[in-house]
Amino acid sequence: MFNNLSEKLDKALHTLKGHGKITEVNVAETLKEVRRALLDADVNFKIAKNFTKTVKEKALGQDVLTTLNPGQLMVKLVKDELTELMGGDTVGINLAGSPTVILMSGLQGSGKTTFSGKLANYLKTKKTKQVLLVGCDVYRPAAINQLRVVGEQIGVEVYAEEGNQNPVEISQNAIKHAKANGKNVVIIDTAGRLAVDEEMMTEISNIHKAVKPQETLFVVDSMTGQDAVNTAKAFNDVLNFDGVILTKLDGDTRGGAAISIKSVVNKPIKFIGTGEKMDAIDVFHPSRMADRILGMGDVVSLVERAQEQYDEEEARKLQKKIAKNQFGFDDFLNQINQIKKMGSMKDLVGMIPGAGKALKDVDIDDDAFKGIEAIIHSMTPEERSTPSVINASRKKRIAKGSGTSVQEINQLMKQFDQMSKMMKMMQGGGGRKMMQMMKGMR
């Protein structure tokens, strides 16, 4: 995420991070490189120019040249200004109304239908809402089917009317259906076009007037950069939407849309899409995103994701097993599955301060645990529960069954042994203290 921009900003600020003499000249030179990095990220020229101008004024105003750590202060100023540029404060979704009506808008191909499902899943699981998805794309033949597949996947009802070509009528009927069936959130997936046109704008404007949504969200593909910003402006002029959804942010190496869009439309980015799975949705936190862009990681989000997967009952069972030296490969496999539920490995690594930079040339695959899982699945129940019984002949059989080598089996056994010892050391309240500390960081 934003790898190119992060790398270029790091290079631009590198000089001031050192111990060399800091002058007004090299501050100006550094900010010139920062501006170039922003332009390469497809940030609007005017925004990039104003950004560096503001940072320079603040830097000289705070007497950055005479501070003990001028480089660190400059990084902080750039971080603060990036945060402000992307919206400053985190803005949540408005869930007022009975039911809450959320209108989704955007071009075809922006990921609007998929994100409608992600949002429905988020509201259902995180906010315990009863959600109804509504298919109002009456032009694209596969649109309703796609929404139904998504709805089935997440266990959310989809309302659609076969043969009805009036999206205003469909949306009004859907709200009546929601009220009659105890649904407290209605998400309306509207039609998209390949480009902004008058017919499309008139249609979505009519739906907007008819249903009076609590939230009108504009969904845009972040990888389209400055085009995304221009499209957002065109939609906002007609709809005056409440917030922006940036999809495909996991594939965006530049970051131009995320940085520019708030300045242009003066509307907050509310959510981001970070992958293909239905739970690959995050609330957008400008400050945390600025940290990630500058290679500082995002420990708070990492802890929050860990907390979401933390099951206190399972943790108690695990502690008892560790105390009795009964921690086995089935338990190890469960821990791997908990990590996998937290999101893509690349995304998780990017949240660890410094890790993104250190591993920038390493291809971190979501199948990173595939070999380990194959080895464990090739073990017998006895071998998984009592690893000590795994001798040389058993290792050969396991290696053959998993398509790996005996050396790989030995390496896993060594890692498993180290992990078991570490977990044993954490007994006596250590693990609980760690989780309490993590909770305190939220």
Buried (B, 14 or more C-beta within 10 A) or exposed (E): BBBBBBBBBBEBBEBBBEEEEBEEEBBEBBBEBBBBBBBBBBBBEEBBBBBBEBBBEBBEEBEBBEBEBBBBBBBBBBBBBBBBBBBEEBBEBBBEBEBBBBBBBBBBEBBBBBBBBBBBBBBBBEEEBBBBBBBBBBEBEEBBEBBBEBBEEBEBBBBBBEEEEBBBBBBBBBBEBBBEEEBBBBBBBBBBBEEBEEEBBEBBEBBBEBBEBBBBBBBBBBBBBBBBBBBBEBBBEBBEBBBBBBBBBBEBEBBBBBBBBBBBBEBBBBBBBBBEBBBBBBBBBBBBBBBBBBBBBBBBBBBBBBEEEBEEEBEEEBBEBBEEEEBBBEBBBBBBEBBBEBBBBBBBBBBBBEBBBEBEEEEBEBEBBEBBBBBBEBBEEEBBBEBEEBEEEBBEBBBEEBEBEEEBBBBBBEEBEEBBEEBBEBEEEEBBEEBEEBEEEE
